Amino acid sequence: MGKVKTHKASAKRFSVTGNGKVKMGHSHHRHKLGLKDQKRKRHLRTGEYVNGKMAANIRALIQK
């Protein structure tokens, strides 16, 4: 049986904290920023935690 490999695209987008939560950044904060108001851009800067079953799936993808 072969090695279980890390899904590199997911590993670049998500990280696991010390407590086991999966952390992610928001999308839509790369271009066309002149069209978005300041409040929206400020909220897109902050990180977010993935919740529920999706976090378990991502943790399985990026396991070491």
mmJSON file of the N, C-alpha and C atoms, coordinates in Angstrom:
{"data_MODEL":{"atom_site":{
"group_PDB":["ATOM","ATOM","ATOM","ATOM","ATOM","ATOM","ATOM","ATOM","ATOM","ATOM","ATOM","ATOM","ATOM","ATOM","ATOM","ATOM","ATOM","ATOM","ATOM","ATOM","ATOM","ATOM","ATOM","ATOM","ATOM","ATOM","ATOM","ATOM","ATOM","ATOM","ATOM","ATOM","ATOM","ATOM","ATOM","ATOM","ATOM","ATOM","ATOM","ATOM","ATOM","ATOM","ATOM","ATOM","ATOM","ATOM","ATOM","ATOM","ATOM","ATOM","ATOM","ATOM","ATOM","ATOM","ATOM","ATOM","ATOM","ATOM","ATOM","ATOM","ATOM","ATOM","ATOM","ATOM","ATOM","ATOM","ATOM","ATOM","ATOM","ATOM","ATOM","ATOM","ATOM","ATOM","ATOM","ATOM","ATOM","ATOM","ATOM","ATOM","ATOM","ATOM","ATOM","ATOM","ATOM","ATOM","ATOM","ATOM","ATOM","ATOM","ATOM","ATOM","ATOM","ATOM","ATOM","ATOM","ATOM","ATOM","ATOM","ATOM","ATOM","ATOM","ATOM","ATOM","ATOM","ATOM","ATOM","ATOM","ATOM","ATOM","ATOM","ATOM","ATOM","ATOM","ATOM","ATOM","ATOM","ATOM","ATOM","ATOM","ATOM","ATOM","ATOM","ATOM","ATOM","ATOM","ATOM","ATOM","ATOM","ATOM","ATOM","ATOM","ATOM","ATOM","ATOM","ATOM","ATOM","ATOM","ATOM","ATOM","ATOM","ATOM","ATOM","ATOM","ATOM","ATOM","ATOM","ATOM","ATOM","ATOM","ATOM","ATOM","ATOM","ATOM","ATOM","ATOM","ATOM","ATOM","ATOM","ATOM","ATOM","ATOM","ATOM","ATOM","ATOM","ATOM","ATOM","ATOM","ATOM","ATOM","ATOM","ATOM","ATOM","ATOM","ATOM","ATOM","ATOM","ATOM","ATOM","ATOM","ATOM","ATOM","ATOM","ATOM","ATOM","ATOM","ATOM","ATOM","ATOM","ATOM","ATOM","ATOM"],
"id":[1,2,3,4,5,6,7,8,9,10,11,12,13,14,15,16,17,18,19,20,21,22,23,24,25,26,27,28,29,30,31,32,33,34,35,36,37,38,39,40,41,42,43,44,45,46,47,48,49,50,51,52,53,54,55,56,57,58,59,60,61,62,63,64,65,66,67,68,69,70,71,72,73,74,75,76,77,78,79,80,81,82,83,84,85,86,87,88,89,90,91,92,93,94,95,96,97,98,99,100,101,102,103,104,105,106,107,108,109,110,111,112,113,114,115,116,117,118,119,120,121,122,123,124,125,126,127,128,129,130,131,132,133,134,135,136,137,138,139,140,141,142,143,144,145,146,147,148,149,150,151,152,153,154,155,156,157,158,159,160,161,162,163,164,165,166,167,168,169,170,171,172,173,174,175,176,177,178,179,180,181,182,183,184,185,186,187,188,189,190,191,192],
"type_symbol":["N","C","C","N","C","C","N","C","C","N","C","C","N","C","C","N","C","C","N","C","C","N","C","C","N","C","C","N","C","C","N","C","C","N","C","C","N","C","C","N","C","C","N","C","C","N","C","C","N","C","C","N","C","C","N","C","C","N","C","C","N","C","C","N","C","C","N","C","C","N","C","C","N","C","C","N","C","C","N","C","C","N","C","C","N","C","C","N","C","C","N","C","C","N","C","C","N","C","C","N","C","C","N","C","C","N","C","C","N","C","C","N","C","C","N","C","C","N","C","C","N","C","C","N","C","C","N","C","C","N","C","C","N","C","C","N","C","C","N","C","C","N","C","C","N","C","C","N","C","C","N","C","C","N","C","C","N","C","C","N","C","C","N","C","C","N","C","C","N","C","C","N","C","C","N","C","C","N","C","C","N","C","C","N","C","C","N","C","C","N","C","C"],
"label_atom_id":["N","CA","C","N","CA","C","N","CA","C","N","CA","C","N","CA","C","N","CA","C","N","CA","C","N","CA","C","N","CA","C","N","CA","C","N","CA","C","N","CA","C","N","CA","C","N","CA","C","N","CA","C","N","CA","C","N","CA","C","N","CA","C","N","CA","C","N","CA","C","N","CA","C","N","CA","C","N","CA","C","N","CA","C","N","CA","C","N","CA","C","N","CA","C","N","CA","C","N","CA","C","N","CA","C","N","CA","C","N","CA","C","N","CA","C","N","CA","C","N","CA","C","N","CA","C","N","CA","C","N","CA","C","N","CA","C","N","CA","C","N","CA","C","N","CA","C","N","CA","C","N","CA","C","N","CA","C","N","CA","C","N","CA","C","N","CA","C","N","CA","C","N","CA","C","N","CA","C","N","CA","C","N","CA","C","N","CA","C","N","CA","C","N","CA","C","N","CA","C","N","CA","C","N","CA","C","N","CA","C","N","CA","C","N","CA","C","N","CA","C","N","CA","C"],
"label_alt_id":[null,null,null,null,null,null,null,null,null,null,null,null,null,null,null,null,null,null,null,null,null,null,null,null,null,null,null,null,null,null,null,null,null,null,null,null,null,null,null,null,null,null,null,null,null,null,null,null,null,null,null,null,null,null,null,null,null,null,null,null,null,null,null,null,null,null,null,null,null,null,null,null,null,null,null,null,null,null,null,null,null,null,null,null,null,null,null,null,null,null,null,null,null,null,null,null,null,null,null,null,null,null,null,null,null,null,null,null,null,null,null,null,null,null,null,null,null,null,null,null,null,null,null,null,null,null,null,null,null,null,null,null,null,null,null,null,null,null,null,null,null,null,null,null,null,null,null,null,null,null,null,null,null,null,null,null,null,null,null,null,null,null,null,null,null,null,null,null,null,null,null,null,null,null,null,null,null,null,null,null,null,null,null,null,null,null,null,null,null,null,null,null],
"label_comp_id":["MET","MET","MET","GLY","GLY","GLY","LYS","LYS","LYS","VAL","VAL","VAL","LYS","LYS","LYS","THR","THR","THR","HIS","HIS","HIS","LYS","LYS","LYS","ALA","ALA","ALA","SER","SER","SER","ALA","ALA","ALA","LYS","LYS","LYS","ARG","ARG","ARG","PHE","PHE","PHE","SER","SER","SER","VAL","VAL","VAL","THR","THR","THR","GLY","GLY","GLY","ASN","ASN","ASN","GLY","GLY","GLY","LYS","LYS","LYS","VAL","VAL","VAL","LYS","LYS","LYS","MET","MET","MET","GLY","GLY","GLY","HIS","HIS","HIS","SER","SER","SER","HIS","HIS","HIS","HIS","HIS","HIS","ARG","ARG","ARG","HIS","HIS","HIS","LYS","LYS","LYS","LEU","LEU","LEU","GLY","GLY","GLY","LEU","LEU","LEU","LYS","LYS","LYS","ASP","ASP","ASP","GLN","GLN","GLN","LYS","LYS","LYS","ARG","ARG","ARG","LYS","LYS","LYS","ARG","ARG","ARG","HIS","HIS","HIS","LEU","LEU","LEU","ARG","ARG","ARG","THR","THR","THR","GLY","GLY","GLY","GLU","GLU","GLU","TYR","TYR","TYR","VAL","VAL","VAL","ASN","ASN","ASN","GLY","GLY","GLY","LYS","LYS","LYS","MET","MET","MET","ALA","ALA","ALA","ALA","ALA","ALA","ASN","ASN","ASN","ILE","ILE","ILE","ARG","ARG","ARG","ALA","ALA","ALA","LEU","LEU","LEU","ILE","ILE","ILE","GLN","GLN","GLN","LYS","LYS","LYS"],
"label_asym_id":["A","A","A","A","A","A","A","A","A","A","A","A","A","A","A","A","A","A","A","A","A","A","A","A","A","A","A","A","A","A","A","A","A","A","A","A","A","A","A","A","A","A","A","A","A","A","A","A","A","A","A","A","A","A","A","A","A","A","A","A","A","A","A","A","A","A","A","A","A","A","A","A","A","A","A","A","A","A","A","A","A","A","A","A","A","A","A","A","A","A","A","A","A","A","A","A","A","A","A","A","A","A","A","A","A","A","A","A","A","A","A","A","A","A","A","A","A","A","A","A","A","A","A","A","A","A","A","A","A","A","A","A","A","A","A","A","A","A","A","A","A","A","A","A","A","A","A","A","A","A","A","A","A","A","A","A","A","A","A","A","A","A","A","A","A","A","A","A","A","A","A","A","A","A","A","A","A","A","A","A","A","A","A","A","A","A","A","A","A","A","A","A"],
"label_entity_id":["1","1","1","1","1","1","1","1","1","1","1","1","1","1","1","1","1","1","1","1","1","1","1","1","1","1","1","1","1","1","1","1","1","1","1","1","1","1","1","1","1","1","1","1","1","1","1","1","1","1","1","1","1","1","1","1","1","1","1","1","1","1","1","1","1","1","1","1","1","1","1","1","1","1","1","1","1","1","1","1","1","1","1","1","1","1","1","1","1","1","1","1","1","1","1","1","1","1","1","1","1","1","1","1","1","1","1","1","1","1","1","1","1","1","1","1","1","1","1","1","1","1","1","1","1","1","1","1","1","1","1","1","1","1","1","1","1","1","1","1","1","1","1","1","1","1","1","1","1","1","1","1","1","1","1","1","1","1","1","1","1","1","1","1","1","1","1","1","1","1","1","1","1","1","1","1","1","1","1","1","1","1","1","1","1","1","1","1","1","1","1","1"],
"label_seq_id":[1,1,1,2,2,2,3,3,3,4,4,4,5,5,5,6,6,6,7,7,7,8,8,8,9,9,9,10,10,10,11,11,11,12,12,12,13,13,13,14,14,14,15,15,15,16,16,16,17,17,17,18,18,18,19,19,19,20,20,20,21,21,21,22,22,22,23,23,23,24,24,24,25,25,25,26,26,26,27,27,27,28,28,28,29,29,29,30,30,30,31,31,31,32,32,32,33,33,33,34,34,34,35,35,35,36,36,36,37,37,37,38,38,38,39,39,39,40,40,40,41,41,41,42,42,42,43,43,43,44,44,44,45,45,45,46,46,46,47,47,47,48,48,48,49,49,49,50,50,50,51,51,51,52,52,52,53,53,53,54,54,54,55,55,55,56,56,56,57,57,57,58,58,58,59,59,59,60,60,60,61,61,61,62,62,62,63,63,63,64,64,64],
"pdbx_PDB_ins_code":[null,null,null,null,null,null,null,null,null,null,null,null,null,null,null,null,null,null,null,null,null,null,null,null,null,null,null,null,null,null,null,null,null,null,null,null,null,null,null,null,null,null,null,null,null,null,null,null,null,null,null,null,null,null,null,null,null,null,null,null,null,null,null,null,null,null,null,null,null,null,null,null,null,null,null,null,null,null,null,null,null,null,null,null,null,null,null,null,null,null,null,null,null,null,null,null,null,null,null,null,null,null,null,null,null,null,null,null,null,null,null,null,null,null,null,null,null,null,null,null,null,null,null,null,null,null,null,null,null,null,null,null,null,null,null,null,null,null,null,null,null,null,null,null,null,null,null,null,null,null,null,null,null,null,null,null,null,null,null,null,null,null,null,null,null,null,null,null,null,null,null,null,null,null,null,null,null,null,null,null,null,null,null,null,null,null,null,null,null,null,null,null],
"Cartn_x":[0.833,0.0,0.879,0.528,1.342,1.151,1.953,1.866,0.614,0.095,-1.006,-0.383,-0.707,-0.062,-0.941,-0.288,-0.974,-1.537,-2.767,-3.374,-2.836,-1.903,-1.131,-1.979,-3.0,-3.858,-4.615,-5.053,-5.75,-4.78,-3.574,-2.584,-2.192,-2.262,-1.935,-3.057,-4.274,-5.436,-5.91,-5.6,-6.089,-4.924,-5.093,-4.1,-4.837,-4.23,-4.831,-4.153,-4.954,-4.417,-4.008,-3.443,-3.023,-4.181,-5.352,-6.526,-7.248,-6.79,-7.403,-8.43,-8.638,-9.565,-8.894,-9.707,-9.191,-9.416,-8.339,-8.386,-8.281,-9.022,-8.981,-9.038,-8.667,-8.812,-9.996,-10.486,-11.618,-11.166,-12.082,-11.828,-12.274,-12.095,-12.513,-11.742,-10.493,-9.713,-8.397,-8.41,-7.2,-7.263,-8.393,-8.499,-9.893,-10.057,-11.304,-11.657,-10.641,-10.871,-11.455,-11.347,-11.933,-13.446,-14.023,-15.476,-16.101,-15.29,-15.811,-15.649,-16.633,-16.526,-15.569,-15.184,-14.137,-14.524,-15.787,-16.243,-16.112,-16.475,-16.39,-14.946,-14.054,-12.64,-12.027,-12.443,-11.929,-12.339,-13.568,-14.021,-13.388,-13.053,-12.394,-10.952,-10.343,-8.961,-8.84,-9.864,-9.774,-9.887,-9.359,-9.471,-10.798,-11.036,-12.288,-11.989,-12.832,-12.699,-13.728,-13.298,-14.206,-14.918,-16.204,-16.93,-17.582,-17.89,-18.657,-17.897,-18.632,-18.099,-17.019,-17.14,-16.15,-14.766,-14.703,-13.415,-12.767,-13.569,-13.031,-12.497,-13.196,-12.738,-11.421,-11.315,-10.085,-8.929,-9.205,-8.153,-7.604,-8.47,-8.022,-7.17,-7.479,-6.714,-5.315,-5.189,-3.908,-3.141,-3.51,-2.765,-1.332,-0.438,0.994,1.429],
"Cartn_y":[-1.179,0.0,1.245,2.218,3.417,4.408,5.443,6.502,7.34,7.915,8.871,10.243,10.901,12.164,13.35,14.444,15.69,16.309,16.787,17.504,18.929,19.242,20.472,21.718,21.651,22.819,23.17,22.172,22.424,22.893,22.359,22.729,24.192,24.756,26.164,27.076,26.574,27.41,27.286,26.172,25.915,25.562,25.843,25.406,24.945,24.031,23.481,24.129,24.642,25.288,24.234,24.678,23.76,23.012,23.644,22.998,22.096,22.051,21.179,21.858,23.169,23.889,24.134,24.217,24.469,25.936,26.648,28.071,28.326,29.332,29.675,31.19,31.659,33.059,33.24,34.466,34.734,34.886,34.599,34.818,36.233,36.601,37.897,39.075,38.863,39.972,40.129,39.798,39.886,41.003,41.185,42.192,42.797,43.837,44.623,45.189,45.632,46.136,47.536,48.246,49.58,49.55,48.412,48.296,47.934,47.464,46.996,48.106,48.24,49.279,48.846,49.825,49.607,48.553,48.527,47.559,46.135,45.931,44.598,44.135,45.03,44.661,44.381,45.123,44.916,43.549,43.135,41.829,40.686,40.94,39.91,39.682,40.672,40.522,39.508,39.404,38.546,37.072,36.218,34.783,34.251,32.989,32.358,30.895,30.29,28.872,28.081,26.959,26.052,25.226,24.986,24.247,23.0,22.095,20.913,19.845,19.145,18.018,18.461,19.694,20.188,20.267,20.622,20.699,19.319,18.3,16.939,16.498,16.873,16.521,17.21,18.474,19.224,18.699,18.37,17.811,16.522,15.718,14.469,14.738,15.82,16.148,16.651,17.424,18.061,17.407,16.18,15.484,15.269,15.2,15.103,13.652],
"Cartn_z":[0.0,0.0,0.0,-0.841,-0.985,0.149,0.103,1.102,0.881,1.956,1.849,1.673,0.569,0.257,0.644,0.95,1.276,0.009,0.072,-1.046,-1.018,-1.916,-1.84,-2.042,-2.901,-3.113,-1.836,-1.103,0.157,1.233,1.227,2.238,2.116,0.891,0.699,1.165,1.216,1.535,2.976,3.626,4.976,5.885,7.186,8.163,9.414,10.145,11.351,12.55,13.481,14.674,15.695,16.784,17.827,18.468,18.5,19.086,18.097,16.847,15.856,14.976,15.161,14.285,12.938,11.889,10.547,10.225,9.908,9.654,8.156,7.667,6.25,6.093,4.924,4.584,3.654,3.558,2.68,1.228,0.328,-1.093,-1.475,-2.725,-3.293,-2.703,-2.317,-1.777,-2.537,-3.827,-4.639,-5.674,-6.302,-7.357,-7.361,-8.153,-8.21,-6.843,-6.115,-4.771,-4.777,-5.899,-5.991,-6.021,-6.383,-6.455,-5.109,-4.18,-2.897,-1.857,-0.969,0.047,1.158,1.984,2.972,3.997,4.395,5.396,4.87,3.614,3.019,2.933,2.489,2.378,3.748,4.764,6.113,6.647,6.373,6.828,6.034,4.775,3.979,4.418,5.065,5.537,6.652,7.49,8.665,8.277,9.119,8.902,9.414,9.136,9.541,9.85,10.671,10.977,10.182,9.636,8.942,10.003,9.826,10.856,10.296,11.199,10.86,10.105,9.265,8.51,7.533,7.013,6.054,6.693,7.968,8.657,8.746,8.981,9.052,7.696,6.628,5.284,4.956,5.299,5.003,5.84,7.1,7.956,7.377,6.765,6.139,4.912,4.179,2.977,3.305,4.387,4.654,5.8,6.154,7.193,6.736,7.694,7.382,7.304],
"occupancy":[1.0,1.0,1.0,1.0,1.0,1.0,1.0,1.0,1.0,1.0,1.0,1.0,1.0,1.0,1.0,1.0,1.0,1.0,1.0,1.0,1.0,1.0,1.0,1.0,1.0,1.0,1.0,1.0,1.0,1.0,1.0,1.0,1.0,1.0,1.0,1.0,1.0,1.0,1.0,1.0,1.0,1.0,1.0,1.0,1.0,1.0,1.0,1.0,1.0,1.0,1.0,1.0,1.0,1.0,1.0,1.0,1.0,1.0,1.0,1.0,1.0,1.0,1.0,1.0,1.0,1.0,1.0,1.0,1.0,1.0,1.0,1.0,1.0,1.0,1.0,1.0,1.0,1.0,1.0,1.0,1.0,1.0,1.0,1.0,1.0,1.0,1.0,1.0,1.0,1.0,1.0,1.0,1.0,1.0,1.0,1.0,1.0,1.0,1.0,1.0,1.0,1.0,1.0,1.0,1.0,1.0,1.0,1.0,1.0,1.0,1.0,1.0,1.0,1.0,1.0,1.0,1.0,1.0,1.0,1.0,1.0,1.0,1.0,1.0,1.0,1.0,1.0,1.0,1.0,1.0,1.0,1.0,1.0,1.0,1.0,1.0,1.0,1.0,1.0,1.0,1.0,1.0,1.0,1.0,1.0,1.0,1.0,1.0,1.0,1.0,1.0,1.0,1.0,1.0,1.0,1.0,1.0,1.0,1.0,1.0,1.0,1.0,1.0,1.0,1.0,1.0,1.0,1.0,1.0,1.0,1.0,1.0,1.0,1.0,1.0,1.0,1.0,1.0,1.0,1.0,1.0,1.0,1.0,1.0,1.0,1.0,1.0,1.0,1.0,1.0,1.0,1.0],
"B_iso_or_equiv":[0.0,0.0,0.0,0.0,0.0,0.0,0.0,0.0,0.0,0.0,0.0,0.0,0.0,0.0,0.0,0.0,0.0,0.0,0.0,0.0,0.0,0.0,0.0,0.0,0.0,0.0,0.0,0.0,0.0,0.0,0.0,0.0,0.0,0.0,0.0,0.0,0.0,0.0,0.0,0.0,0.0,0.0,0.0,0.0,0.0,0.0,0.0,0.0,0.0,0.0,0.0,0.0,0.0,0.0,0.0,0.0,0.0,0.0,0.0,0.0,0.0,0.0,0.0,0.0,0.0,0.0,0.0,0.0,0.0,0.0,0.0,0.0,0.0,0.0,0.0,0.0,0.0,0.0,0.0,0.0,0.0,0.0,0.0,0.0,0.0,0.0,0.0,0.0,0.0,0.0,0.0,0.0,0.0,0.0,0.0,0.0,0.0,0.0,0.0,0.0,0.0,0.0,0.0,0.0,0.0,0.0,0.0,0.0,0.0,0.0,0.0,0.0,0.0,0.0,0.0,0.0,0.0,0.0,0.0,0.0,0.0,0.0,0.0,0.0,0.0,0.0,0.0,0.0,0.0,0.0,0.0,0.0,0.0,0.0,0.0,0.0,0.0,0.0,0.0,0.0,0.0,0.0,0.0,0.0,0.0,0.0,0.0,0.0,0.0,0.0,0.0,0.0,0.0,0.0,0.0,0.0,0.0,0.0,0.0,0.0,0.0,0.0,0.0,0.0,0.0,0.0,0.0,0.0,0.0,0.0,0.0,0.0,0.0,0.0,0.0,0.0,0.0,0.0,0.0,0.0,0.0,0.0,0.0,0.0,0.0,0.0,0.0,0.0,0.0,0.0,0.0,0.0],
"pdbx_formal_charge":[null,null,null,null,null,null,null,null,null,null,null,null,null,null,null,null,null,null,null,null,null,null,null,null,null,null,null,null,null,null,null,null,null,null,null,null,null,null,null,null,null,null,null,null,null,null,null,null,null,null,null,null,null,null,null,null,null,null,null,null,null,null,null,null,null,null,null,null,null,null,null,null,null,null,null,null,null,null,null,null,null,null,null,null,null,null,null,null,null,null,null,null,null,null,null,null,null,null,null,null,null,null,null,null,null,null,null,null,null,null,null,null,null,null,null,null,null,null,null,null,null,null,null,null,null,null,null,null,null,null,null,null,null,null,null,null,null,null,null,null,null,null,null,null,null,null,null,null,null,null,null,null,null,null,null,null,null,null,null,null,null,null,null,null,null,null,null,null,null,null,null,null,null,null,null,null,null,null,null,null,null,null,null,null,null,null,null,null,null,null,null,null],
"auth_seq_id":[1,1,1,2,2,2,3,3,3,4,4,4,5,5,5,6,6,6,7,7,7,8,8,8,9,9,9,10,10,10,11,11,11,12,12,12,13,13,13,14,14,14,15,15,15,16,16,16,17,17,17,18,18,18,19,19,19,20,20,20,21,21,21,22,22,22,23,23,23,24,24,24,25,25,25,26,26,26,27,27,27,28,28,28,29,29,29,30,30,30,31,31,31,32,32,32,33,33,33,34,34,34,35,35,35,36,36,36,37,37,37,38,38,38,39,39,39,40,40,40,41,41,41,42,42,42,43,43,43,44,44,44,45,45,45,46,46,46,47,47,47,48,48,48,49,49,49,50,50,50,51,51,51,52,52,52,53,53,53,54,54,54,55,55,55,56,56,56,57,57,57,58,58,58,59,59,59,60,60,60,61,61,61,62,62,62,63,63,63,64,64,64],
"auth_comp_id":["MET","MET","MET","GLY","GLY","GLY","LYS","LYS","LYS","VAL","VAL","VAL","LYS","LYS","LYS","THR","THR","THR","HIS","HIS","HIS","LYS","LYS","LYS","ALA","ALA","ALA","SER","SER","SER","ALA","ALA","ALA","LYS","LYS","LYS","ARG","ARG","ARG","PHE","PHE","PHE","SER","SER","SER","VAL","VAL","VAL","THR","THR","THR","GLY","GLY","GLY","ASN","ASN","ASN","GLY","GLY","GLY","LYS","LYS","LYS","VAL","VAL","VAL","LYS","LYS","LYS","MET","MET","MET","GLY","GLY","GLY","HIS","HIS","HIS","SER","SER","SER","HIS","HIS","HIS","HIS","HIS","HIS","ARG","ARG","ARG","HIS","HIS","HIS","LYS","LYS","LYS","LEU","LEU","LEU","GLY","GLY","GLY","LEU","LEU","LEU","LYS","LYS","LYS","ASP","ASP","ASP","GLN","GLN","GLN","LYS","LYS","LYS","ARG","ARG","ARG","LYS","LYS","LYS","ARG","ARG","ARG","HIS","HIS","HIS","LEU","LEU","LEU","ARG","ARG","ARG","THR","THR","THR","GLY","GLY","GLY","GLU","GLU","GLU","TYR","TYR","TYR","VAL","VAL","VAL","ASN","ASN","ASN","GLY","GLY","GLY","LYS","LYS","LYS","MET","MET","MET","ALA","ALA","ALA","ALA","ALA","ALA","ASN","ASN","ASN","ILE","ILE","ILE","ARG","ARG","ARG","ALA","ALA","ALA","LEU","LEU","LEU","ILE","ILE","ILE","GLN","GLN","GLN","LYS","LYS","LYS"],
"auth_asym_id":["A","A","A","A","A","A","A","A","A","A","A","A","A","A","A","A","A","A","A","A","A","A","A","A","A","A","A","A","A","A","A","A","A","A","A","A","A","A","A","A","A","A","A","A","A","A","A","A","A","A","A","A","A","A","A","A","A","A","A","A","A","A","A","A","A","A","A","A","A","A","A","A","A","A","A","A","A","A","A","A","A","A","A","A","A","A","A","A","A","A","A","A","A","A","A","A","A","A","A","A","A","A","A","A","A","A","A","A","A","A","A","A","A","A","A","A","A","A","A","A","A","A","A","A","A","A","A","A","A","A","A","A","A","A","A","A","A","A","A","A","A","A","A","A","A","A","A","A","A","A","A","A","A","A","A","A","A","A","A","A","A","A","A","A","A","A","A","A","A","A","A","A","A","A","A","A","A","A","A","A","A","A","A","A","A","A","A","A","A","A","A","A"],
"auth_atom_id":["N","CA","C","N","CA","C","N","CA","C","N","CA","C","N","CA","C","N","CA","C","N","CA","C","N","CA","C","N","CA","C","N","CA","C","N","CA","C","N","CA","C","N","CA","C","N","CA","C","N","CA","C","N","CA","C","N","CA","C","N","CA","C","N","CA","C","N","CA","C","N","CA","C","N","CA","C","N","CA","C","N","CA","C","N","CA","C","N","CA","C","N","CA","C","N","CA","C","N","CA","C","N","CA","C","N","CA","C","N","CA","C","N","CA","C","N","CA","C","N","CA","C","N","CA","C","N","CA","C","N","CA","C","N","CA","C","N","CA","C","N","CA","C","N","CA","C","N","CA","C","N","CA","C","N","CA","C","N","CA","C","N","CA","C","N","CA","C","N","CA","C","N","CA","C","N","CA","C","N","CA","C","N","CA","C","N","CA","C","N","CA","C","N","CA","C","N","CA","C","N","CA","C","N","CA","C","N","CA","C","N","CA","C","N","CA","C","N","CA","C","N","CA","C"],
"pdbx_PDB_model_num":[1,1,1,1,1,1,1,1,1,1,1,1,1,1,1,1,1,1,1,1,1,1,1,1,1,1,1,1,1,1,1,1,1,1,1,1,1,1,1,1,1,1,1,1,1,1,1,1,1,1,1,1,1,1,1,1,1,1,1,1,1,1,1,1,1,1,1,1,1,1,1,1,1,1,1,1,1,1,1,1,1,1,1,1,1,1,1,1,1,1,1,1,1,1,1,1,1,1,1,1,1,1,1,1,1,1,1,1,1,1,1,1,1,1,1,1,1,1,1,1,1,1,1,1,1,1,1,1,1,1,1,1,1,1,1,1,1,1,1,1,1,1,1,1,1,1,1,1,1,1,1,1,1,1,1,1,1,1,1,1,1,1,1,1,1,1,1,1,1,1,1,1,1,1,1,1,1,1,1,1,1,1,1,1,1,1,1,1,1,1,1,1]
}}}
